Amino acid sequence: MEREKLGGFISIVCFKGVITGMEDALGEKATAIALTSAGRTRGKNLVTELGLAGANPSLEDLASKLDFALGENGTRLCKVDKIVDEGDKIKVYTHETVCSAGEVQGSTRKCTYSMGAVCGAIETIQGKRYRPKHTESVLRGSNHDVFEMTLIG
């Protein structure tokens, strides 16, 4: 299904154009909801394609598999460094997210699509539903974009 000459990738500039165009048309909040949902769908499809749906690997193994699929060897959406279980929530530590790329330090940009993809992947593997939130950002002084996922129900 890839394009014959251009392959399966687009530039960050084009992807960011989609984000800002959606924000102009729909507003920031509606765009964040739509991009998180789209990311969730991508994450669910990804783990299904990888045969991980319901497999429930260790979080260390899952981080490695997601990093391979989403990082430099895969779609280049983001690097997944580690996933930490904190009881009532899971924290996913990422960097080089497509959403943060090209943003100036101090930007309030959230990694909605990347966060949604990681959350959808974890939800599909674990068979649980989470509420994701982007809690730390490389744009605001952190070493990682951290996605904190709280179990729903």
N, C-alpha and C positions, 0 to 999 in steps of 0.2 A: 504494500500500500504506500510505500515511500515514493517520493518523486524521483524520476529517473536521473536528473542532473543535480538537483538541489538536496536530495536526501530527506531525512526526517527531522531536521532541526531548523529553527528560525533564530534570529538574533534577539538578544536581550532588549535592544532598542525597540524592536517590533512588539515584543511581549509587553514592555512597559507602555507602549502606545495603546495597546488594548486596555490596560488597567486605567490609564488616565482618561482615555476616551469613555470608558464605562463610568468613571467617577463624574465626568462632565455631564453625561446623559442621565445617570441614575442617582447620583449622589454617593458620598463616601460610604455610608452605612449599608445601603442596598448592594453596592459593589462588593463590599467586604463579605456580606452574606453569600452573594452569588459565587465569588471566587473561592471561598472556603468550601462551599458545596461542590463546586466543580473539582476542586482538589481532592475532596473526600472520594468522589467517584473515581478519579484517577488512581488514588491509593488502593481502593477496593479492587479495581481491575488489575492493577499491578500485582498484588499478592496472589490473586487468582491465577494470573498468567505464570507466576513463579511457582505455583503449586503449594503455596504456604497458607492458603485459607484454612483456618481451623487447626493448623499444625502446632501452634503455640510453642515456638522455639524459645530458648532463654532470651532475655532482653539483650544480652551481649551479642548473641548470634543474630538476633533480629536487626540490631544496629548495623552489624557488618553486612548483612544481606541488603538492607535498605540503602546503605551507603554505596554498595556495588551497583544496585539498580538505578539509584537517583544521582550518584556522584559522577566522577570523571570517567568511569567505565560504562556508565549508563546514559541516562537522559540529560545529565548535567543540571538538574533542577536545584540540587543543593548537596552539601556534604553532611552526612549524619555521623556525628562523632561518638555519641553514647546515648543510651536510654536508661533512665534511673527510675526505679519503683520507689515511691515514697509513701506507700500504704494507700491513702485515699486518692492519690494522684500519680501520674507518670510524667516525668520531665524528659523531653527530647532536646538534646544539645546539637545544634546545626551551625554551619557557617557557609559562606559563599552562596547564600540563597539568591535565587533569581530576583526575588522581590526587593532585596536590599541593594542589589547591584546598581551602581550609578547614582545612588542617593547621596546627598551631602550629610556630613556628620551633624547630628541634632535633628535630622528629619524624623517626623512622626510616622513614617511609612510602616505599616504592619505587613508581615509575611503571610497574608491570608491564603494564597494558593498553595504555597509550600507547606504551611501548617496543615491545611486541609488534606493534602496528599499523605502526609505522615500519619495524621490522625485516622484517616480512612483505612490505611494499611494496617495499623495496630488494631482498630476496631474489627476488621475482617478476620485477622489472625486470632484474636482473643474471643471473638463473639460477644463483645461488650460495646456499649455506647458511651462515648466521652464528650465532654464539653471542652473544646480547645481554647486556649488563650495564649497570645504572644506576650510573654512576661519580661523578657530581657532582649535587648537588641544590640547588634554590633554598631548600629547607627547612634546609639545613646550610651556608649562607653563599655559595653560588655564584650567579652571575647567570643560570645556565641549569640545566635538567635535561639532563644529557649521557648519551646512550645510546651506549656503546662496543660495536661489533660486530666480533667476531673471526671470520675465515674458518675454517670447519670443513673439514678435508680438503684 
